[in-house]
Amino acid sequence: MAGGETGSPGRPGPADCRGEKGSGTGETLVMGRCTRGERVDRKRKRRGILKRTALVLILIVLVAMPVLATESRVDGLGGIGLYITDDTNVFIFPGLLSQYRNQVVGELGTTATANADRTAGVNYYFADQGFDLGMYFNRGVSGVSDVAYTNITLDRMHMLMVGLGNLGFGIALGSDGFSDDQAAAGALKSESVRLIELLGGYSTDQFDVGGRVDINSGKQEVEGVSNNVEESGFGFIVNARSTIDFGSNATLVPVVTFGTGSNSVSNPAGPDTKDDYSGTGFGVGVGLSTMIDDMNMLVLAVEPFGYNSNKLKSDDGAGTTTESTVGTLVLPAFYAAVESQVNDWLTARIGVGQVFKKVSTKTDVGGTTTVESAQSFSDFGMAFGVGLHFGQFDLDGRFNESFLYGGPNFVSGATNNLLTRISLKYTW
């Protein structure tokens, strides 16, 4: 959902938190599509050679922001994709796959996205067999934090989806590894991390329901050491929305999302130590989409409530337990967007959002509260987008506002890219 999505481009917030990579802002997207939680990151050392940041691999995902399809269109509208008809929603509601068949999509990402991090996918309808197949390559891991291993990172996955009418299913796999067969005693010998995502959903003209299960594992091994760092986690998320006719040319879209997850890390700072992470979140919102006329669409959305709680419980192995809790309350969030078909080949978009939230933190050491604080924020964001249409090709982009101020290089002497995010789609 949109509310509280402080980390998504074009939304109130500092940066993209999805891991497109350039992520890791730590901002809570309470009802957002890439909630990581305003989490507690803790750096630890293990026997003087292993230094890792204690991040949650399976932390709560309230609605994972899709990383394929026309995300540049959603970006240019301020990120309110859940309240409109858009093919990015197939990753949230897999039952929609049959509505976006026979297309190839390439995501070039942002101007800072490396070639190796760009994504591509294809949806194809096997008419004789009566099913849809979606294949998505190099998809950025959504809704999970990258574990800060020394030599590896889990940031890319490959996904397969199948659509059978109103039903949709999917599986995504990601892994990375490192090994040094010549490691000396006390040196890092190997690292491995794996993630499996299972998706399913059911969609009709009146409602969509989607769910996802994440299962992760990871390990660090040191030559000559028996108590190695190991982690395992589990996450679950369910999203639902309804489409209700509101007059002759308007639609109401109420949305509900719930998620929970946990991650356990053994021996992060030495034998007998343990870190347990857990998170739970819930949010509600409602959008109104209306056609002002044949060429212009207006979307308004309000998310009156969203809450996300993340906890880290650490055992130092000597009888002292430390609990750190971060809770984020969104109350409320407002969004507005306009999409205008300027002519046959050009579409213009603008989106704005205002999020009010309160973040509270609490730390207990050995049963005694040592830190407790609360802070309120008000985040505002604005985005501009453009769409170019040539035959069966669509190019969507997020407009670079700096270009309006500085202009091209021959005018300002500075490099101001016209677009900061680009998506290309071919449909047949």
Number of C-alpha atoms within 10 A of each C-alpha: 30 31 34 36 31 31 26 26 26 30 32 24 22 15 18 22 30 28 22 23 19 13 16 16 19 18 24 30 33 36 34 28 29 31 34 33 29 22 24 18 13 10 12 15 13 16 14 11 12 20 16 18 17 19 23 31 32 31 30 35 35 33 31 26 28 23 24 28 28 25 27 33 29 27 28 31 30 30 30 30 22 25 26 18 9 18 20 23 25 22 27 27 28 27 29 29 32 24 16 19 21 17 18 20 22 21 24 22 24 21 11 13 16 12 9 8 18 20 24 20 21 21 23 20 19 12 8 6 7 10 17 22 21 24 17 22 18 19 24 22 27 25 27 26 26 22 19 16 21 16 13 17 18 23 23 24 21 18 19 17 23 23 27 16 17 17 20 26 24 21 17 21 16 20 19 16 17 15 14 12 9 10 14 12 11 15 18 23 19 19 22 20 24 18 25 17 20 18 23 23 26 22 23 14 10 11 15 22 23 27 23 25 19 24 19 20 20 21 18 22 20 22 17 14 14 9 15 18 22 19 21 20 22 21 25 22 24 23 23 20 23 19 19 15 13 13 9 8 11 17 20 22 22 21 23 21 25 23 25 23 24 23 23 21 24 21 19 28 24 19 17 13 18 21 23 19 26 22 26 24 26 23 27 21 25 19 23 21 23 20 17 13 10 8 12 16 17 18 22 20 24 22 25 16 19 27 24 29 24 27 24 25 19 21 20 18 14 8 8 11 17 18 20 20 21 23 23 26 22 27 18 18 25 21 25 22 24 22 22 20 16 12 11 10 12 16 19 22 25 22 26 23 29 21 25 19 23 15 19 16 20 16 20 16 15 13 11 10 13 11 11 13 10 12 10 12 11 14 17 18 18 21 24 23 28 23 25 17 15 11 10 10 15 18 20 27 29 30 25 17 18 14 17 11 10 14 17 16 12 8 8 12 10 12 13 18 16 16 20 20 25 24 24 21 20 16 15 9
